[in-house]
Amino acid sequence: MHPQSRAIDKQTLLQLARQRLHAIVPNQPEFTVTDVQQRDGVLIFKGEYFLDAQGLPSDKTQQVFNVFKLLATELSPHWHLK
């Protein structure tokens, strides 16, 4: 947890993350955040990873992973889960 972060409930944080996600990648409406956890002060966002039929990463897998990582980087210093 960062010293200046503020407490936020999970549902409000998910809404905030979804808004930010769609601002980052407006042309990917299928990208969404479905869950968030916190470990050692870092928010970890989860959602669809777009694996192929064999369970392997697809082209979108790296894109959505990078967006989730960006959300963690941007939001973790400001928020922590209640």
C-alpha positions in Angstrom: 0.0 0.0 0.0 1.3 3.4 -0.9 1.4 6.0 1.9 -0.9 8.5 0.0 -3.4 6.0 -1.3 -7.1 6.1 -0.4 -9.4 3.3 0.6 -12.0 2.3 -2.0 -14.5 -0.5 -2.2 -14.1 -3.2 -4.8 -17.1 -2.4 -6.9 -16.3 1.3 -7.1 -12.7 0.5 -8.1 -13.9 -1.9 -10.8 -16.1 0.8 -12.2 -13.2 3.2 -12.2 -10.9 0.7 -13.8 -13.5 -0.1 -16.5 -13.9 3.6 -17.4 -10.1 4.0 -17.5 -9.7 0.8 -19.6 -12.3 2.1 -22.2 -10.5 5.4 -22.4 -7.2 3.7 -23.1 -8.6 1.3 -25.7 -11.9 2.6 -27.0 -11.7 0.4 -30.1 -11.7 -2.8 -27.9 -15.2 -2.9 -26.3 -14.7 -6.6 -25.5 -11.9 -5.8 -23.1 -13.3 -5.6 -19.5 -12.2 -5.8 -16.0 -14.1 -8.5 -14.0 -12.1 -8.7 -10.8 -9.4 -6.9 -8.7 -7.2 -8.2 -5.9 -4.5 -6.5 -3.9 -1.1 -8.0 -3.1 1.7 -6.1 -1.4 0.1 -2.8 -2.2 -0.4 -3.6 -5.9 -3.8 -3.8 -7.5 -4.1 -6.8 -9.8 -6.8 -6.6 -12.4 -8.4 -9.6 -14.1 -10.7 -10.3 -17.0 -10.9 -12.2 -20.2 -7.5 -13.1 -21.6 -8.7 -14.2 -25.1 -7.0 -17.6 -25.2 -7.5 -19.7 -28.4 -9.2 -23.1 -28.6 -6.1 -24.9 -27.4 -5.8 -22.5 -24.4 -2.8 -20.7 -25.8 -2.4 -16.9 -26.0 -4.0 -15.1 -29.0 -3.0 -11.7 -30.4 -5.4 -10.0 -28.0 -3.9 -11.8 -25.0 -0.8 -9.6 -24.9 -2.8 -6.4 -25.5 -5.2 -7.0 -22.7 -2.4 -8.1 -20.4 -0.6 -4.8 -21.1 -3.8 -2.8 -20.4 -4.3 -4.6 -17.0 -0.6 -3.9 -16.2 -1.1 -0.2 -17.1 -4.2 0.0 -14.9 -2.2 -1.5 -12.0 0.6 1.0 -12.5 -1.8 4.0 -12.8 -4.2 3.1 -10.0 -2.1 1.3 -7.3 -0.4 4.5 -6.1 -3.8 6.2 -5.6 -6.1 3.5 -4.2 -6.2 0.5 -2.0 -9.0 -1.9 -1.3 -11.0 -1.5 1.9 
